Amino acid sequence: MKKIGLALLGLGTIGSGVIKVLNENGEMIKNREDLDIQVKKILVRDVHKKRNVTVDKNLLTDDPEEIFKDDSIDVIAEFMGGEMPALPYIRQALSRGKTVVTANKEVIAKHWDELELEARKSGAGLYFEASVAGGIPLIKTVRRSLQANHITKLMGIINGTTNFILTKMSEEGRNFSDVLAEAQRLGYAEPDPTADVEGYDARYKLSILSTICFRNRVTVDDIYCEGITNISPDDIEYAKELGFGIKLLAIAKKQNGKIEARVHPTFIPVSHPLYAVRDSYNGIHISGDMVGNLMFYGRGAGDLPTASALVSDIITACQNGGAHHRVKLDDEQITFEDNWEDEYYLRLVVRDKPGVLAEIAGIFGRHNVSLNSVIQKLKTKDNATIIFITHEAREAWVNAALEEMRTCPSVLSVESRIRLER
Amino acid sequence: MKKIGLALLGLGTIGSGVIKVLNENGEMIKNREDLDIQVKKILVRDVHKKRNVTVDKNLLTDDPEEIFKDDSIDVIAEFMGGEMPALPYIRQALSRGKTVVTANKEVIAKHWDELELEARKSGAGLYFEASVAGGIPLIKTVRRSLQANHITKLMGIINGTTNFILTKMSEEGRNFSDVLAEAQRLGYAEPDPTADVEGYDARYKLSILSTICFRNRVTVDDIYCEGITNISPDDIEYAKELGFGIKLLAIAKKQNGKIEARVHPTFIPVSHPLYAVRDSYNGIHISGDMVGNLMFYGRGAGDLPTASALVSDIITACQNGGAHHRVKLDDEQITFEDNWEDEYYLRLVVRDKPGVLAEIAGIFGRHNVSLNSVIQKLKTKDNATIIFITHEAREAWVNAALEEMRTCPSVLSVESRIRLER
């Protein structure tokens, strides 16, 4: 039986999850995979701190160098999060030929090229299944089960916090700040929720996933990003009436040498399988030219789901003899498209007088935006709310039309512009 | 670049799909996977028949021996369906050391042990991702991404034909035979629909999938099987009223050394992710002790989705040097449970007179079946329809209670008994 020396960087929630998986299922892994994973060292800030997980005190160290120089350690698992000090640790480990298994989306999304190169130079492995959508098998699945396909499109709910918030807003008719406060109380949202609610977390994950799917490097800067802080209960109610839900989607499409990648709130029809992804669950919809539409659903975060992905990567790394399974990118020259085509939901408040609708329709027409449906809502004495669903139109055209409307005296306000995917 | 000689057994729908994948995406596979898959021979019944797919006539042969004895052929892909002549062909191929990649659920479900042994003896590979749920990556995913988990439960919609029929019945209020006829016209159902509508197709797939998930051999005979031919529009309507849908589910659970495996129509709540699996799509819900709940969704049949899985297996087989990635079963002694616990939906027509409900409740009580809810429906002059949802009860208890009711003068008929999962 093959013996593998493992070091953990950290012993917080996820580290404890890894220990739990190895304690409870280590024997099964030995029998089925013919592999004995032995934890050799665990890097912690305070070796004397009391811990909730049963672990041999002698394994704890506060000196990373002890880990890097230990020849009995083959694989280092990292799940500290953030760039510092995780990035230099990963760099160190790879340069010393140790395989790294990580859940760190920020480090992988931002430093992919450098770390891939480092791994290639030293022959170490670099695995990061756990960095995208926690326990849902995605990266290995795309790389090892969908090789016969050009992936053309992916749409995912890959941030559990915002999905929890939008689900509560939709099902309980509550507003954003109210539900955010509840999510913070429950531990689903951080004290500083910016990374989640502004879409930055989803953007890191989309960078990694779309790079794997398209075999072209999609950096964080290539991805348009808009959060959910402006989503109002009104929009959610109107969406329902029209047969849609609002989800924070990470979307990437590749066609004819062009890639578009974006994270933003999105209308999707209730019949779309992503609509059924509720609460803090994640769901990723992938389209391949041969396989058609696939969806993967599960827990995108949490100690044990993330540990499940980390331990799976550890096993794979060991069975591959630690060899680096590098993602070979295509040579294809691609360009990034930011003037994408979409349908749009638009909500305007206008003066309620004859000729206004004709005026607005005229503005849309001049900007090449054709309308699928127009619904007049809520009328007060002097003004009315009007909802438009456009046909497919270019982002820039819609923005230009809205810009012109903002200067139009009959339009009191442009309340919402939310993209729509089917 | 590694060159691989491939033979196809058959050139029908799926064979043409494989050719299409290799023609259109072969160059991509070369670049990304460093693998040149060359079709060397194709077994057909009639080498002169006109074909819809562009293929070199010189590759066609009607003599299987030509394929088995050809040293340039490393991998044989089989997708003829049924046991004859596929089984002896697979046997032949394996015994001559050729790796077999197959979509044949019946052969794998029935002859797993023999074929695994044959493959092990000769060192050939045996791959069958395409045999379960077509293009949805499942077998490799369970084996290569969920190794850290004991899989405890799986519930799947793994027959597209019956899911199409039940979706149409539910959404259009039509009856079974009417929708079946439409499915036959559209080519979604065979002229003889028995294997689909009686659940036999799903049973083969469940045998394979549960064996992989539980690492214990679950044979076809270990699986209880009930089809959808008795599902009435009334039951579908009542299900909707109660917040459920009816799906043909393949269910397998493992706990404390016991496995239960069954295929039958099932009530599931509309909030369950499997409820959103509509039309001919498949969806498989898998629970692991660490990862929690996962669902995989996609096309369970069709030429290109199936070809996607076959070609992926071919690539995997070649990258593993043709080595046999045998599924190591556990040594654990297990027993099969056929007296499982479930909730039940029961529909009875009873005489409408005082004391009848008490009498029926008494029968349930004597058989340890406790009731969650009782709803009286449709009343005519003399009789009434009553719907019961039970709490969790053993199958045998519920059957015994229904048996006693059938002899009870106040009960005119037991119309339906449908199991319920959440």
Interface residues (C-beta under 8 A of the other chain):
Chain A: G17 K20 V21 E24 N25 M28 I29 N31 R32 E33 D34 E129 G135 I136 P137 K140 T141 R144 S145 L146 Q147 A148 N149 H150 R215 S271 P273 Y275 A276 V277 R278 G288 D289 M290 V291 G292 N293 L294 M295 F296 Y297 G298 R299 G302 L304 P305 A307 S308 A309 V311 S312 I315 T316 K328 D330 D331
Chain B: G17 K20 V21 E24 N25 M28 I29 N31 R32 E33 D34 E129 G135 I136 P137 K140 T141 R144 S145 L146 Q147 A148 N149 H150 R215 S271 P273 Y275 A276 V277 R278 G288 D289 M290 V291 G292 N293 L294 M295 F296 Y297 G298 R299 G302 L304 P305 A307 S308 A309 V311 S312 I315 T316 K328 D330 D331
